[in-house]
């Protein structure tokens, strides 16, 4: 890891955000779309055929949470709707229902997993019916 004392300080420009992974300490700087920033300021959470990666980004900004999709080998469907007055739990449950996935809170992060993740161990331990 780099020594912070050897680097000059950096500042975020207006309209940018910085996300830091607490486990790896990797950071990612993103520019926030002006319309998204206005929606956030006005407590609007709108999705228009929105991909899951963008939904996660908006939910993280809107609710101040960290969402991890890395363990879910899923093909998420795009979502459309106004979720401005919905709780985070309601939105997560909706995403789970639409995509047939589960979500849990693990290490202070929301983690999505497939409903049926077949593992080698599960496959070996299955009993075949007698004929």
C-alpha positions in Angstrom: 0.0 0.0 0.0 1.3 3.5 -0.8 2.3 5.8 2.0 -0.3 8.7 2.1 2.5 11.1 3.2 4.2 10.7 -0.1 1.2 11.9 -2.2 -0.2 15.4 -2.4 -3.8 15.7 -1.2 -6.6 15.4 -3.8 -10.0 17.0 -3.6 -13.3 16.0 -5.2 -14.7 18.3 -7.7 -18.4 19.2 -7.5 -20.5 16.5 -9.0 -18.1 13.7 -8.2 -18.2 10.9 -5.6 -15.6 8.6 -4.2 -16.3 5.1 -3.2 -13.8 3.2 -1.0 -14.0 -0.6 -0.5 -13.4 -1.2 3.2 -11.9 -4.6 2.6 -9.4 -3.8 -0.1 -9.1 -0.1 0.4 -9.4 0.4 -3.3 -11.1 3.6 -4.3 -13.2 4.6 -7.3 -14.0 8.1 -8.4 -17.2 8.7 -10.4 -18.8 11.7 -11.9 -22.4 12.1 -10.9 -24.8 13.0 -13.7 -26.4 16.5 -13.1 -30.0 15.1 -13.4 -29.1 12.3 -10.9 -27.7 14.8 -8.5 -30.8 16.9 -8.7 -33.0 13.8 -8.2 -30.9 12.9 -5.2 -31.3 16.4 -3.7 -35.0 16.2 -4.3 -35.3 12.7 -2.8 -36.3 11.2 -6.1 -35.3 7.6 -6.9 -36.4 6.9 -10.5 -35.4 4.0 -12.8 -36.1 4.0 -16.5 -35.1 0.6 -18.0 -32.1 0.9 -15.7 -29.3 -1.7 -15.5 -28.5 -3.3 -12.2 -25.0 -1.6 -12.0 -26.7 1.8 -12.2 -29.4 0.8 -9.7 -26.7 -0.2 -7.2 -24.9 3.1 -7.8 -28.1 5.1 -7.1 -29.1 3.0 -4.1 -25.6 3.4 -2.6 -25.8 7.2 -3.0 -29.5 7.5 -2.0 -29.3 5.3 1.2 -25.6 5.5 2.0 -25.1 1.7 1.8 -22.6 -0.6 0.1 -24.0 -3.2 -2.3 -21.9 -6.1 -3.5 -22.9 -8.0 -6.7 -19.6 -9.9 -7.0 -20.7 -13.2 -5.5 -23.9 -13.4 -7.6 -23.4 -14.9 -11.0 -26.7 -13.6 -12.2 -28.1 -11.9 -15.3 -30.0 -9.0 -13.7 -33.0 -7.6 -15.5 -33.3 -3.8 -16.1 -35.9 -2.1 -13.9 -38.3 0.7 -14.5 -40.3 2.5 -11.8 -40.5 5.3 -9.2 -39.1 4.1 -5.9 -38.8 7.5 -4.3 -41.2 6.7 -1.4 -40.1 3.1 -0.9 -37.9 1.8 1.8 -34.6 0.2 1.0 -35.9 -3.2 2.1 -38.9 -2.9 -0.2 -36.6 -2.1 -3.2 -34.2 -4.9 -2.4 -37.1 -7.3 -2.1 -38.5 -6.1 -5.5 -35.1 -6.6 -7.1 -34.9 -10.1 -5.5 -38.4 -11.0 -6.8 -37.8 -9.8 -10.3 -34.4 -11.4 -10.7 -35.0 -14.6 -8.6 -32.1 -13.8 -6.2 -31.6 -13.5 -2.5 -30.1 -10.6 -0.5 -28.4 -10.6 2.9 -26.4 -8.2 5.0 -22.8 -9.5 5.4 -20.0 -7.5 6.9 -22.0 -4.3 6.7 -22.7 -4.8 3.0 -25.8 -5.9 1.1 -24.9 -9.0 -0.9 -26.9 -10.6 -3.6 -26.8 -14.4 -4.3 -28.6 -16.6 -6.7 -31.5 -18.6 -5.3 -30.1 -21.9 -6.4 -26.3 -21.8 -6.7 -25.3 -25.4 -7.5 -22.0 -26.3 -6.0 -19.9 -29.4 -6.6 -20.5 -30.5 -3.0 -24.3 -30.1 -3.3 -24.3 -32.1 -6.6 -22.3 -35.0 -5.1 -24.5 -35.3 -2.0 -27.8 -35.5 -3.9 -29.5 -38.8 -3.7 -31.0 -40.3 -6.8 -34.4 -41.9 -6.5 -34.5 -45.6 -6.6 -36.1 -47.1 -9.7 
